[in-house]
């Protein structure tokens, strides 16, 4: 269930369908619910080398931050960012 966070922390942003496909490639035959590192590393290495998933476009990120900038001052404070990331 945490594989999406791991993949995204590596700079890849697959859709949910692409993430499911990636999981299918990395899963063991055993129904234990875990992806073993020995299976994950080769699959993720190929994804990174092939640049399979593009990062989120800069304009999309900018729009997201603009939506959080309620006062339209061109920035959000550290406190607001922490609040948004942990509470909302």
PyMOL Python script that loads the backbone (N, CA, C, O; Angstrom):
from pymol import cmd

cmd.read_pdbstr("""\
ATOM      1  N   UNK A   1       0.813  -1.210   0.000  1.00  0.00           N
ATOM      2  CA  UNK A   1       0.000   0.000   0.000  1.00  0.00           C
ATOM      3  C   UNK A   1       0.847   1.262   0.000  1.00  0.00           C
ATOM      4  O   UNK A   1       0.364   2.333  -0.366  1.00  0.00           O
ATOM      5  N   UNK A   2       2.112   1.146   0.409  1.00  0.00           N
ATOM      6  CA  UNK A   2       2.989   2.314   0.460  1.00  0.00           C
ATOM      7  C   UNK A   2       3.859   2.467  -0.777  1.00  0.00           C
ATOM      8  O   UNK A   2       4.678   3.383  -0.853  1.00  0.00           O
ATOM      9  N   UNK A   3       3.689   1.594  -1.725  1.00  0.00           N
ATOM     10  CA  UNK A   3       4.572   1.601  -2.888  1.00  0.00           C
ATOM     11  C   UNK A   3       4.425   2.897  -3.685  1.00  0.00           C
ATOM     12  O   UNK A   3       5.405   3.367  -4.264  1.00  0.00           O
ATOM     13  N   UNK A   4       3.241   3.482  -3.729  1.00  0.00           N
ATOM     14  CA  UNK A   4       3.048   4.749  -4.433  1.00  0.00           C
ATOM     15  C   UNK A   4       3.912   5.849  -3.836  1.00  0.00           C
ATOM     16  O   UNK A   4       4.500   6.644  -4.570  1.00  0.00           O
ATOM     17  N   UNK A   5       3.992   5.900  -2.518  1.00  0.00           N
ATOM     18  CA  UNK A   5       4.844   6.905  -1.849  1.00  0.00           C
ATOM     19  C   UNK A   5       6.308   6.669  -2.185  1.00  0.00           C
ATOM     20  O   UNK A   5       7.052   7.621  -2.424  1.00  0.00           O
ATOM     21  N   UNK A   6       6.723   5.416  -2.206  1.00  0.00           N
ATOM     22  CA  UNK A   6       8.113   5.092  -2.520  1.00  0.00           C
ATOM     23  C   UNK A   6       8.443   5.515  -3.946  1.00  0.00           C
ATOM     24  O   UNK A   6       9.469   6.152  -4.185  1.00  0.00           O
ATOM     25  N   UNK A   7       7.586   5.165  -4.884  1.00  0.00           N
ATOM     26  CA  UNK A   7       7.813   5.496  -6.294  1.00  0.00           C
ATOM     27  C   UNK A   7       7.825   7.009  -6.493  1.00  0.00           C
ATOM     28  O   UNK A   7       8.666   7.539  -7.220  1.00  0.00           O
ATOM     29  N   UNK A   8       6.899   7.694  -5.853  1.00  0.00           N
ATOM     30  CA  UNK A   8       6.842   9.156  -5.997  1.00  0.00           C
ATOM     31  C   UNK A   8       8.042   9.831  -5.349  1.00  0.00           C
ATOM     32  O   UNK A   8       8.499  10.869  -5.828  1.00  0.00           O
ATOM     33  N   UNK A   9       8.554   9.258  -4.272  1.00  0.00           N
ATOM     34  CA  UNK A   9       9.739   9.847  -3.638  1.00  0.00           C
ATOM     35  C   UNK A   9      10.975   9.717  -4.529  1.00  0.00           C
ATOM     36  O   UNK A   9      11.965  10.421  -4.329  1.00  0.00           O
ATOM     37  N   UNK A  10      10.917   8.830  -5.498  1.00  0.00           N
ATOM     38  CA  UNK A  10      12.007   8.668  -6.458  1.00  0.00           C
ATOM     39  C   UNK A  10      11.831   9.577  -7.676  1.00  0.00           C
ATOM     40  O   UNK A  10      12.586   9.480  -8.644  1.00  0.00           O
ATOM     41  N   UNK A  11      10.839  10.452  -7.622  1.00  0.00           N
ATOM     42  CA  UNK A  11      10.642  11.421  -8.696  1.00  0.00           C
ATOM     43  C   UNK A  11       9.773  10.932  -9.834  1.00  0.00           C
ATOM     44  O   UNK A  11       9.738  11.559 -10.892  1.00  0.00           O
ATOM     45  N   UNK A  12       9.073   9.834  -9.643  1.00  0.00           N
ATOM     46  CA  UNK A  12       8.191   9.295 -10.676  1.00  0.00           C
ATOM     47  C   UNK A  12       6.743   9.507 -10.239  1.00  0.00           C
ATOM     48  O   UNK A  12       6.405   9.307  -9.073  1.00  0.00           O
ATOM     49  N   UNK A  13       5.906   9.906 -11.166  1.00  0.00           N
ATOM     50  CA  UNK A  13       4.526  10.202 -10.827  1.00  0.00           C
ATOM     51  C   UNK A  13       3.567   9.465 -11.760  1.00  0.00           C
ATOM     52  O   UNK A  13       2.918  10.078 -12.607  1.00  0.00           O
ATOM     53  N   UNK A  14       3.486   8.137 -11.595  1.00  0.00           N
ATOM     54  CA  UNK A  14       2.578   7.360 -12.440  1.00  0.00           C
ATOM     55  C   UNK A  14       1.126   7.569 -12.028  1.00  0.00           C
ATOM     56  O   UNK A  14       0.833   7.931 -10.888  1.00  0.00           O
ATOM     57  N   UNK A  15       0.229   7.335 -12.973  1.00  0.00           N
ATOM     58  CA  UNK A  15      -1.200   7.342 -12.648  1.00  0.00           C
ATOM     59  C   UNK A  15      -1.482   6.111 -11.787  1.00  0.00           C
ATOM     60  O   UNK A  15      -0.619   5.246 -11.632  1.00  0.00           O
ATOM     61  N   UNK A  16      -2.668   6.035 -11.238  1.00  0.00           N
ATOM     62  CA  UNK A  16      -3.016   4.868 -10.413  1.00  0.00           C
ATOM     63  C   UNK A  16      -2.981   3.585 -11.252  1.00  0.00           C
ATOM     64  O   UNK A  16      -2.557   2.538 -10.764  1.00  0.00           O
ATOM     65  N   UNK A  17      -3.423   3.666 -12.503  1.00  0.00           N
ATOM     66  CA  UNK A  17      -3.397   2.491 -13.383  1.00  0.00           C
ATOM     67  C   UNK A  17      -1.953   2.078 -13.669  1.00  0.00           C
ATOM     68  O   UNK A  17      -1.633   0.889 -13.655  1.00  0.00           O
ATOM     69  N   UNK A  18      -1.087   3.050 -13.925  1.00  0.00           N
ATOM     70  CA  UNK A  18       0.326   2.748 -14.182  1.00  0.00           C
ATOM     71  C   UNK A  18       0.998   2.177 -12.936  1.00  0.00           C
ATOM     72  O   UNK A  18       1.846   1.291 -13.029  1.00  0.00           O
ATOM     73  N   UNK A  19       0.611   2.692 -11.772  1.00  0.00           N
ATOM     74  CA  UNK A  19       1.157   2.184 -10.517  1.00  0.00           C
ATOM     75  C   UNK A  19       0.734   0.738 -10.301  1.00  0.00           C
ATOM     76  O   UNK A  19       1.534  -0.087  -9.859  1.00  0.00           O
ATOM     77  N   UNK A  20      -0.517   0.432 -10.609  1.00  0.00           N
ATOM     78  CA  UNK A  20      -1.007  -0.939 -10.484  1.00  0.00           C
ATOM     79  C   UNK A  20      -0.240  -1.874 -11.420  1.00  0.00           C
ATOM     80  O   UNK A  20       0.096  -2.997 -11.043  1.00  0.00           O
ATOM     81  N   UNK A  21       0.031  -1.414 -12.625  1.00  0.00           N
ATOM     82  CA  UNK A  21       0.804  -2.205 -13.594  1.00  0.00           C
ATOM     83  C   UNK A  21       2.227  -2.441 -13.072  1.00  0.00           C
ATOM     84  O   UNK A  21       2.770  -3.538 -13.205  1.00  0.00           O
ATOM     85  N   UNK A  22       2.812  -1.420 -12.490  1.00  0.00           N
ATOM     86  CA  UNK A  22       4.151  -1.530 -11.916  1.00  0.00           C
ATOM     87  C   UNK A  22       4.159  -2.545 -10.778  1.00  0.00           C
ATOM     88  O   UNK A  22       5.087  -3.344 -10.655  1.00  0.00           O
ATOM     89  N   UNK A  23       3.128  -2.507  -9.958  1.00  0.00           N
ATOM     90  CA  UNK A  23       3.016  -3.462  -8.850  1.00  0.00           C
ATOM     91  C   UNK A  23       2.923  -4.892  -9.364  1.00  0.00           C
ATOM     92  O   UNK A  23       3.526  -5.805  -8.800  1.00  0.00           O
ATOM     93  N   UNK A  24       2.171  -5.076 -10.425  1.00  0.00           N
ATOM     94  CA  UNK A  24       2.018  -6.399 -11.011  1.00  0.00           C
ATOM     95  C   UNK A  24       3.367  -6.961 -11.460  1.00  0.00           C
ATOM     96  O   UNK A  24       3.631  -8.153 -11.306  1.00  0.00           O
ATOM     97  N   UNK A  25       4.218  -6.097 -12.016  1.00  0.00           N
ATOM     98  CA  UNK A  25       5.539  -6.534 -12.462  1.00  0.00           C
ATOM     99  C   UNK A  25       6.448  -6.911 -11.305  1.00  0.00           C
ATOM    100  O   UNK A  25       7.314  -7.774 -11.447  1.00  0.00           O
ATOM    101  N   UNK A  26       6.254  -6.268 -10.160  1.00  0.00           N
ATOM    102  CA  UNK A  26       7.176  -6.452  -9.042  1.00  0.00           C
ATOM    103  C   UNK A  26       6.705  -7.477  -8.008  1.00  0.00           C
ATOM    104  O   UNK A  26       7.477  -7.850  -7.125  1.00  0.00           O
ATOM    105  N   UNK A  27       5.468  -7.935  -8.098  1.00  0.00           N
ATOM    106  CA  UNK A  27       4.923  -8.831  -7.069  1.00  0.00           C
ATOM    107  C   UNK A  27       5.488 -10.233  -7.175  1.00  0.00           C
ATOM    108  O   UNK A  27       5.799 -10.736  -8.254  1.00  0.00           O
ATOM    109  N   UNK A  28       5.603 -10.829  -6.029  1.00  0.00           N
ATOM    110  CA  UNK A  28       5.975 -12.242  -5.934  1.00  0.00           C
ATOM    111  C   UNK A  28       4.745 -13.085  -6.241  1.00  0.00           C
ATOM    112  O   UNK A  28       3.621 -12.583  -6.258  1.00  0.00           O
ATOM    113  N   UNK A  29       4.968 -14.339  -6.476  1.00  0.00           N
ATOM    114  CA  UNK A  29       3.862 -15.274  -6.675  1.00  0.00           C
ATOM    115  C   UNK A  29       3.112 -15.517  -5.363  1.00  0.00           C
ATOM    116  O   UNK A  29       1.933 -15.871  -5.373  1.00  0.00           O
ATOM    117  N   UNK A  30       3.790 -15.329  -4.256  1.00  0.00           N
ATOM    118  CA  UNK A  30       3.183 -15.593  -2.956  1.00  0.00           C
ATOM    119  C   UNK A  30       2.200 -14.495  -2.587  1.00  0.00           C
ATOM    120  O   UNK A  30       2.461 -13.316  -2.826  1.00  0.00           O
ATOM    121  N   UNK A  31       1.075 -14.877  -2.006  1.00  0.00           N
ATOM    122  CA  UNK A  31       0.046 -13.890  -1.657  1.00  0.00           C
ATOM    123  C   UNK A  31       0.268 -13.260  -0.283  1.00  0.00           C
ATOM    124  O   UNK A  31      -0.668 -13.168   0.511  1.00  0.00           O
ATOM    125  N   UNK A  32       1.485 -12.828   0.004  1.00  0.00           N
ATOM    126  CA  UNK A  32       1.764 -12.283   1.342  1.00  0.00           C
ATOM    127  C   UNK A  32       1.506 -10.790   1.432  1.00  0.00           C
ATOM    128  O   UNK A  32       1.587 -10.221   2.521  1.00  0.00           O
ATOM    129  N   UNK A  33       1.193 -10.130   0.300  1.00  0.00           N
ATOM    130  CA  UNK A  33       0.882  -8.714   0.318  1.00  0.00           C
ATOM    131  C   UNK A  33       2.093  -7.801   0.315  1.00  0.00           C
ATOM    132  O   UNK A  33       1.949  -6.580   0.377  1.00  0.00           O
ATOM    133  N   UNK A  34       3.275  -8.373   0.243  1.00  0.00           N
ATOM    134  CA  UNK A  34       4.499  -7.577   0.249  1.00  0.00           C
ATOM    135  C   UNK A  34       5.187  -7.658  -1.104  1.00  0.00           C
ATOM    136  O   UNK A  34       5.043  -8.637  -1.836  1.00  0.00           O
ATOM    137  N   UNK A  35       5.926  -6.626  -1.416  1.00  0.00           N
ATOM    138  CA  UNK A  35       6.783  -6.648  -2.599  1.00  0.00           C
ATOM    139  C   UNK A  35       8.198  -6.758  -2.066  1.00  0.00           C
ATOM    140  O   UNK A  35       8.663  -5.896  -1.319  1.00  0.00           O
ATOM    141  N   UNK A  36       8.865  -7.806  -2.450  1.00  0.00           N
ATOM    142  CA  UNK A  36      10.209  -8.044  -1.950  1.00  0.00           C
ATOM    143  C   UNK A  36      11.210  -7.163  -2.705  1.00  0.00           C
ATOM    144  O   UNK A  36      11.091  -6.940  -3.909  1.00  0.00           O
ATOM    145  N   UNK A  37      12.178  -6.682  -1.969  1.00  0.00           N
ATOM    146  CA  UNK A  37      13.167  -5.757  -2.515  1.00  0.00           C
ATOM    147  C   UNK A  37      13.864  -6.337  -3.742  1.00  0.00           C
ATOM    148  O   UNK A  37      14.151  -5.611  -4.694  1.00  0.00           O
ATOM    149  N   UNK A  38      14.134  -7.628  -3.725  1.00  0.00           N
ATOM    150  CA  UNK A  38      14.820  -8.264  -4.858  1.00  0.00           C
ATOM    151  C   UNK A  38      13.998  -8.173  -6.137  1.00  0.00           C
ATOM    152  O   UNK A  38      14.562  -8.160  -7.231  1.00  0.00           O
ATOM    153  N   UNK A  39      12.681  -8.112  -6.018  1.00  0.00           N
ATOM    154  CA  UNK A  39      11.811  -7.972  -7.193  1.00  0.00           C
ATOM    155  C   UNK A  39      11.615  -6.501  -7.566  1.00  0.00           C
ATOM    156  O   UNK A  39      11.495  -6.164  -8.744  1.00  0.00           O
ATOM    157  N   UNK A  40      11.583  -5.632  -6.559  1.00  0.00           N
ATOM    158  CA  UNK A  40      11.296  -4.224  -6.779  1.00  0.00           C
ATOM    159  C   UNK A  40      12.459  -3.487  -7.445  1.00  0.00           C
ATOM    160  O   UNK A  40      12.244  -2.693  -8.361  1.00  0.00           O
ATOM    161  N   UNK A  41      13.673  -3.742  -6.996  1.00  0.00           N
ATOM    162  CA  UNK A  41      14.838  -2.998  -7.491  1.00  0.00           C
ATOM    163  C   UNK A  41      15.004  -3.113  -9.009  1.00  0.00           C
ATOM    164  O   UNK A  41      15.168  -2.083  -9.663  1.00  0.00           O
ATOM    165  N   UNK A  42      14.969  -4.301  -9.599  1.00  0.00           N
ATOM    166  CA  UNK A  42      15.124  -4.354 -11.063  1.00  0.00           C
ATOM    167  C   UNK A  42      13.995  -3.638 -11.816  1.00  0.00           C
ATOM    168  O   UNK A  42      14.241  -2.980 -12.828  1.00  0.00           O
ATOM    169  N   UNK A  43      12.772  -3.765 -11.327  1.00  0.00           N
ATOM    170  CA  UNK A  43      11.639  -3.116 -11.988  1.00  0.00           C
ATOM    171  C   UNK A  43      11.783  -1.598 -11.891  1.00  0.00           C
ATOM    172  O   UNK A  43      11.600  -0.890 -12.882  1.00  0.00           O
ATOM    173  N   UNK A  44      12.110  -1.100 -10.700  1.00  0.00           N
ATOM    174  CA  UNK A  44      12.229   0.344 -10.504  1.00  0.00           C
ATOM    175  C   UNK A  44      13.457   0.893 -11.219  1.00  0.00           C
ATOM    176  O   UNK A  44      13.427   2.020 -11.713  1.00  0.00           O
ATOM    177  N   UNK A  45      14.520   0.129 -11.283  1.00  0.00           N
ATOM    178  CA  UNK A  45      15.714   0.564 -12.017  1.00  0.00           C
ATOM    179  C   UNK A  45      15.377   0.775 -13.485  1.00  0.00           C
ATOM    180  O   UNK A  45      15.792   1.769 -14.083  1.00  0.00           O
ATOM    181  N   UNK A  46      14.631  -0.150 -14.067  1.00  0.00           N
ATOM    182  CA  UNK A  46      14.222  -0.013 -15.466  1.00  0.00           C
ATOM    183  C   UNK A  46      13.337   1.215 -15.651  1.00  0.00           C
ATOM    184  O   UNK A  46      13.500   1.956 -16.620  1.00  0.00           O
ATOM    185  N   UNK A  47      12.413   1.433 -14.739  1.00  0.00           N
ATOM    186  CA  UNK A  47      11.528   2.605 -14.807  1.00  0.00           C
ATOM    187  C   UNK A  47      12.362   3.885 -14.788  1.00  0.00           C
ATOM    188  O   UNK A  47      12.121   4.792 -15.585  1.00  0.00           O
ATOM    189  N   UNK A  48      13.343   3.963 -13.882  1.00  0.00           N
ATOM    190  CA  UNK A  48      14.166   5.168 -13.763  1.00  0.00           C
ATOM    191  C   UNK A  48      15.055   5.373 -14.986  1.00  0.00           C
ATOM    192  O   UNK A  48      15.176   6.491 -15.487  1.00  0.00           O
ATOM    193  N   UNK A  49      15.672   4.305 -15.463  1.00  0.00           N
ATOM    194  CA  UNK A  49      16.557   4.423 -16.624  1.00  0.00           C
ATOM    195  C   UNK A  49      15.792   4.757 -17.904  1.00  0.00           C
ATOM    196  O   UNK A  49      16.288   5.497 -18.754  1.00  0.00           O
ATOM    197  N   UNK A  50      14.593   4.213 -18.035  1.00  0.00           N
ATOM    198  CA  UNK A  50      13.770   4.466 -19.222  1.00  0.00           C
ATOM    199  C   UNK A  50      12.990   5.775 -19.123  1.00  0.00           C
ATOM    200  O   UNK A  50      12.343   6.201 -20.080  1.00  0.00           O
ATOM    201  N   UNK A  51      13.060   6.400 -17.962  1.00  0.00           N
ATOM    202  CA  UNK A  51      12.265   7.623 -17.704  1.00  0.00           C
ATOM    203  C   UNK A  51      10.808   7.386 -18.084  1.00  0.00           C
ATOM    204  O   UNK A  51      10.209   8.146 -18.844  1.00  0.00           O
ATOM    205  N   UNK A  52      10.260   6.311 -17.533  1.00  0.00           N
ATOM    206  CA  UNK A  52       8.913   5.867 -17.881  1.00  0.00           C
ATOM    207  C   UNK A  52       7.814   6.838 -17.464  1.00  0.00           C
ATOM    208  O   UNK A  52       6.802   6.961 -18.154  1.00  0.00           O
ATOM    209  N   UNK A  53       8.001   7.519 -16.358  1.00  0.00           N
ATOM    210  CA  UNK A  53       6.965   8.418 -15.851  1.00  0.00           C
ATOM    211  C   UNK A  53       7.544   9.820 -15.732  1.00  0.00           C
ATOM    212  O   UNK A  53       8.547  10.035 -15.051  1.00  0.00           O
ATOM    213  N   UNK A  54       6.915  10.753 -16.390  1.00  0.00           N
ATOM    214  CA  UNK A  54       7.361  12.140 -16.354  1.00  0.00           C
ATOM    215  C   UNK A  54       6.944  12.780 -15.047  1.00  0.00           C
ATOM    216  O   UNK A  54       5.919  12.404 -14.477  1.00  0.00           O
ATOM    217  N   UNK A  55       7.709  13.730 -14.566  1.00  0.00           N
ATOM    218  CA  UNK A  55       7.310  14.459 -13.355  1.00  0.00           C
ATOM    219  C   UNK A  55       6.081  15.321 -13.619  1.00  0.00           C
ATOM    220  O   UNK A  55       5.726  15.588 -14.767  1.00  0.00           O
ATOM    221  N   UNK A  56       5.454  15.740 -12.558  1.00  0.00           N
ATOM    222  CA  UNK A  56       4.295  16.612 -12.677  1.00  0.00           C
ATOM    223  C   UNK A  56       4.745  17.934 -13.312  1.00  0.00           C
ATOM    224  O   UNK A  56       5.752  18.505 -12.893  1.00  0.00           O
ATOM    225  N   UNK A  57       4.014  18.422 -14.313  1.00  0.00           N
ATOM    226  CA  UNK A  57       4.415  19.675 -14.971  1.00  0.00           C
ATOM    227  C   UNK A  57       4.463  20.848 -13.982  1.00  0.00           C
ATOM    228  O   UNK A  57       3.668  20.926 -13.046  1.00  0.00           O
ATOM    229  N   UNK A  58       5.399  21.737 -14.214  1.00  0.00           N
ATOM    230  CA  UNK A  58       5.615  22.878 -13.331  1.00  0.00           C
ATOM    231  C   UNK A  58       4.364  23.747 -13.196  1.00  0.00           C
ATOM    232  O   UNK A  58       4.069  24.236 -12.106  1.00  0.00           O
ATOM    233  N   UNK A  59       3.629  23.944 -14.290  1.00  0.00           N
ATOM    234  CA  UNK A  59       2.440  24.793 -14.212  1.00  0.00           C
ATOM    235  C   UNK A  59       1.350  24.183 -13.339  1.00  0.00           C
ATOM    236  O   UNK A  59       0.576  24.915 -12.723  1.00  0.00           O
ATOM    237  N   UNK A  60       1.277  22.872 -13.276  1.00  0.00           N
ATOM    238  CA  UNK A  60       0.301  22.200 -12.411  1.00  0.00           C
ATOM    239  C   UNK A  60       0.673  22.423 -10.947  1.00  0.00           C
ATOM    240  O   UNK A  60      -0.193  22.711 -10.120  1.00  0.00           O
ATOM    241  N   UNK A  61       1.965  22.290 -10.626  1.00  0.00           N
ATOM    242  CA  UNK A  61       2.418  22.542  -9.258  1.00  0.00           C
ATOM    243  C   UNK A  61       2.191  23.999  -8.863  1.00  0.00           C
ATOM    244  O   UNK A  61       1.743  24.283  -7.752  1.00  0.00           O
ATOM    245  N   UNK A  62       2.498  24.913  -9.769  1.00  0.00           N
ATOM    246  CA  UNK A  62       2.307  26.332  -9.494  1.00  0.00           C
ATOM    247  C   UNK A  62       0.836  26.628  -9.216  1.00  0.00           C
ATOM    248  O   UNK A  62       0.512  27.378  -8.295  1.00  0.00           O
ATOM    249  N   UNK A  63      -0.042  26.044 -10.006  1.00  0.00           N
ATOM    250  CA  UNK A  63      -1.477  26.251  -9.806  1.00  0.00           C
ATOM    251  C   UNK A  63      -1.913  25.725  -8.437  1.00  0.00           C
ATOM    252  O   UNK A  63      -2.741  26.346  -7.770  1.00  0.00           O
ATOM    253  N   UNK A  64      -1.367  24.595  -8.020  1.00  0.00           N
ATOM    254  CA  UNK A  64      -1.703  24.033  -6.709  1.00  0.00           C
ATOM    255  C   UNK A  64      -1.273  24.979  -5.593  1.00  0.00           C
ATOM    256  O   UNK A  64      -2.029  25.208  -4.649  1.00  0.00           O
ATOM    257  N   UNK A  65      -0.066  25.529  -5.692  1.00  0.00           N
ATOM    258  CA  UNK A  65       0.396  26.462  -4.662  1.00  0.00           C
ATOM    259  C   UNK A  65      -0.383  27.769  -4.699  1.00  0.00           C
ATOM    260  O   UNK A  65      -0.632  28.366  -3.651  1.00  0.00           O
ATOM    261  N   UNK A  66      -0.771  28.221  -5.882  1.00  0.00           N
ATOM    262  CA  UNK A  66      -1.587  29.434  -5.982  1.00  0.00           C
ATOM    263  C   UNK A  66      -2.939  29.236  -5.294  1.00  0.00           C
ATOM    264  O   UNK A  66      -3.475  30.163  -4.689  1.00  0.00           O
ATOM    265  N   UNK A  67      -3.480  28.030  -5.390  1.00  0.00           N
ATOM    266  CA  UNK A  67      -4.751  27.740  -4.728  1.00  0.00           C
ATOM    267  C   UNK A  67      -4.605  27.792  -3.207  1.00  0.00           C
ATOM    268  O   UNK A  67      -5.557  28.141  -2.509  1.00  0.00           O
ATOM    269  N   UNK A  68      -3.436  27.454  -2.694  1.00  0.00           N
ATOM    270  CA  UNK A  68      -3.189  27.492  -1.250  1.00  0.00           C
ATOM    271  C   UNK A  68      -2.868  28.900  -0.753  1.00  0.00           C
ATOM    272  O   UNK A  68      -2.990  29.178   0.440  1.00  0.00           O
ATOM    273  N   UNK A  69      -2.464  29.777  -1.646  1.00  0.00           N
ATOM    274  CA  UNK A  69      -2.094  31.154  -1.302  1.00  0.00           C
ATOM    275  C   UNK A  69      -3.371  32.003  -1.207  1.00  0.00           C
ATOM    276  O   UNK A  69      -3.708  32.748  -2.127  1.00  0.00           O
ATOM    277  N   UNK A  70      -4.065  31.873  -0.080  1.00  0.00           N
ATOM    278  CA  UNK A  70      -5.359  32.538   0.092  1.00  0.00           C
ATOM    279  C   UNK A  70      -5.247  34.060   0.046  1.00  0.00           C
ATOM    280  O   UNK A  70      -6.174  34.726  -0.415  1.00  0.00           O
ATOM    281  N   UNK A  71      -4.137  34.621   0.511  1.00  0.00           N
ATOM    282  CA  UNK A  71      -3.959  36.073   0.552  1.00  0.00           C
ATOM    283  C   UNK A  71      -3.390  36.636  -0.750  1.00  0.00           C
ATOM    284  O   UNK A  71      -3.222  37.848  -0.883  1.00  0.00           O
ATOM    285  N   UNK A  72      -3.096  35.761  -1.704  1.00  0.00           N
ATOM    286  CA  UNK A  72      -2.538  36.152  -3.008  1.00  0.00           C
ATOM    287  C   UNK A  72      -1.278  37.008  -2.854  1.00  0.00           C
ATOM    288  O   UNK A  72      -1.113  38.020  -3.535  1.00  0.00           O
ATOM    289  N   UNK A  73      -0.384  36.578  -1.937  1.00  0.00           N
ATOM    290  CA  UNK A  73       0.849  37.330  -1.700  1.00  0.00           C
ATOM    291  C   UNK A  73       2.042  36.723  -2.447  1.00  0.00           C
ATOM    292  O   UNK A  73       3.149  37.258  -2.375  1.00  0.00           O
ATOM    293  N   UNK A  74       1.832  35.623  -3.157  1.00  0.00           N
ATOM    294  CA  UNK A  74       2.904  35.034  -3.952  1.00  0.00           C
ATOM    295  C   UNK A  74       3.708  33.968  -3.230  1.00  0.00           C
ATOM    296  O   UNK A  74       4.681  33.446  -3.775  1.00  0.00           O
ATOM    297  N   UNK A  75       3.313  33.644  -2.023  1.00  0.00           N
ATOM    298  CA  UNK A  75       4.000  32.594  -1.262  1.00  0.00           C
ATOM    299  C   UNK A  75       3.047  32.065  -0.193  1.00  0.00           C
ATOM    300  O   UNK A  75       2.030  32.685   0.118  1.00  0.00           O
ATOM    301  N   UNK A  76       3.399  30.906   0.360  1.00  0.00           N
ATOM    302  CA  UNK A  76       2.695  30.410   1.534  1.00  0.00           C
ATOM    303  C   UNK A  76       3.731  30.225   2.636  1.00  0.00           C
ATOM    304  O   UNK A  76       4.887  29.898   2.368  1.00  0.00           O
ATOM    305  N   UNK A  77       3.314  30.434   3.849  1.00  0.00           N
ATOM    306  CA  UNK A  77       4.250  30.326   4.970  1.00  0.00           C
ATOM    307  C   UNK A  77       4.539  28.871   5.283  1.00  0.00           C
ATOM    308  O   UNK A  77       3.780  27.975   4.914  1.00  0.00           O
ATOM    309  N   UNK A  78       5.632  28.657   5.959  1.00  0.00           N
ATOM    310  CA  UNK A  78       6.003  27.306   6.384  1.00  0.00           C
ATOM    311  C   UNK A  78       4.891  26.714   7.248  1.00  0.00           C
ATOM    312  O   UNK A  78       4.540  25.543   7.108  1.00  0.00           O
ATOM    313  N   UNK A  79       4.349  27.527   8.132  1.00  0.00           N
ATOM    314  CA  UNK A  79       3.284  27.053   9.026  1.00  0.00           C
ATOM    315  C   UNK A  79       2.047  26.625   8.233  1.00  0.00           C
ATOM    316  O   UNK A  79       1.437  25.598   8.531  1.00  0.00           O
ATOM    317  N   UNK A  80       1.685  27.412   7.229  1.00  0.00           N
ATOM    318  CA  UNK A  80       0.534  27.045   6.397  1.00  0.00           C
ATOM    319  C   UNK A  80       0.805  25.768   5.618  1.00  0.00           C
ATOM    320  O   UNK A  80      -0.065  24.902   5.512  1.00  0.00           O
ATOM    321  N   UNK A  81       2.008  25.651   5.074  1.00  0.00           N
ATOM    322  CA  UNK A  81       2.347  24.431   4.328  1.00  0.00           C
ATOM    323  C   UNK A  81       2.279  23.203   5.228  1.00  0.00           C
ATOM    324  O   UNK A  81       1.746  22.168   4.829  1.00  0.00           O
ATOM    325  N   UNK A  82       2.814  23.313   6.431  1.00  0.00           N
ATOM    326  CA  UNK A  82       2.753  22.196   7.387  1.00  0.00           C
ATOM    327  C   UNK A  82       1.302  21.864   7.693  1.00  0.00           C
ATOM    328  O   UNK A  82       0.925  20.693   7.739  1.00  0.00           O
ATOM    329  N   UNK A  83       0.485  22.894   7.903  1.00  0.00           N
ATOM    330  CA  UNK A  83      -0.943  22.672   8.193  1.00  0.00           C
ATOM    331  C   UNK A  83      -1.633  21.942   7.035  1.00  0.00           C
ATOM    332  O   UNK A  83      -2.359  20.971   7.251  1.00  0.00           O
ATOM    333  N   UNK A  84      -1.400  22.415   5.809  1.00  0.00           N
ATOM    334  CA  UNK A  84      -2.033  21.792   4.650  1.00  0.00           C
ATOM    335  C   UNK A  84      -1.583  20.352   4.465  1.00  0.00           C
ATOM    336  O   UNK A  84      -2.385  19.486   4.114  1.00  0.00           O
ATOM    337  N   UNK A  85      -0.308  20.098   4.699  1.00  0.00           N
ATOM    338  CA  UNK A  85       0.232  18.755   4.455  1.00  0.00           C
ATOM    339  C   UNK A  85      -0.138  17.765   5.555  1.00  0.00           C
ATOM    340  O   UNK A  85      -0.149  16.557   5.318  1.00  0.00           O
ATOM    341  N   UNK A  86      -0.438  18.254   6.740  1.00  0.00           N
ATOM    342  CA  UNK A  86      -0.717  17.327   7.845  1.00  0.00           C
ATOM    343  C   UNK A  86      -2.174  17.282   8.255  1.00  0.00           C
ATOM    344  O   UNK A  86      -2.627  16.275   8.798  1.00  0.00           O
ATOM    345  N   UNK A  87      -2.926  18.355   8.007  1.00  0.00           N
ATOM    346  CA  UNK A  87      -4.297  18.410   8.501  1.00  0.00           C
ATOM    347  C   UNK A  87      -5.352  18.349   7.410  1.00  0.00           C
ATOM    348  O   UNK A  87      -6.437  17.805   7.619  1.00  0.00           O
ATOM    349  N   UNK A  88      -5.041  18.899   6.259  1.00  0.00           N
ATOM    350  CA  UNK A  88      -6.101  19.028   5.249  1.00  0.00           C
ATOM    351  C   UNK A  88      -5.845  18.183   4.032  1.00  0.00           C
ATOM    352  O   UNK A  88      -6.647  18.187   3.098  1.00  0.00           O
TER     353      UNK A  88
END
""", "prot")
cmd.dss("prot")
cmd.show_as("cartoon", "prot")
cmd.util.cbc("prot")
cmd.orient("prot")
